[in-house]
Amino acid sequence: MEKVIIKSSPRKVNEKEEKVDKVIEDSIQKYIDGFNPLEKIAYEIARTRLKTSFDIEKSIGFKSR
């Protein structure tokens, strides 16, 4: 008996991923827009100095929203 492997189409997966990415991007932007002036300064310092080590999605403030 031959195994049948059913795969979802790559296009649908990519469309779903794009939608999820868009929702996350919108959430991040809303989060950043809500920063007070001091938080904006701290965010810019973290983003520019930590570069790839900084991930706003993993930050405590973003997670607790």
N, C-alpha and C positions, 0 to 999 in steps of 0.2 A: 504494500500500500504506500503510495507516494504522499509525502507531506505537502500540504498547501500552505504557503505563507501569504498572509494578507497584509499588505502595507497600505497605510493611508498615503494619499498622494502628497508629494513634497510641497506642492503649491499650497495646499490647505494648511499644512503645518506652518509654512512661512507666513501665511496670512494671519494665522492665530498668533504667532510670535510677534509679528509686527503690531497687532492690536494690543497685545500685552505690553510691548515696549512703549507704545504710545501712551498707554494709561500710566505706566511708571514714570515716563518723562513728564507728563502733566502733573502727577502727584509731587514729583521733585520740584518742579517749577513753582507750584503753589506753596510748597514748604519754604522755598527760598524767598519767595515774594513776601512771606509773613515774617521774615527776620526783622528785628529792630536794628538800628545803625551799628551797634556794637557786635551783634551776631553776624552782620554782613562783613564786617572787618575780619572777624575770626574765620569766617568761611573762606574769604579770599586768601587769607594767610595759609590756611590748611590746604586749599586747592592748589596754590602756586608753589608752596614749599614742599608739600608731601607728594605732590603729583600723583603717580599711580598708586601710592600707598593709601591715599585718601579715597574712601568710597562712601558717598553720602547715604546710599541705601543701607549701609551697615551702621550708620551713626545712631546713637541712642535716641537723639531727638527725632529723627525720621521714623525709627521703628516704633516709638511711643505715640505717634500721631494716630 
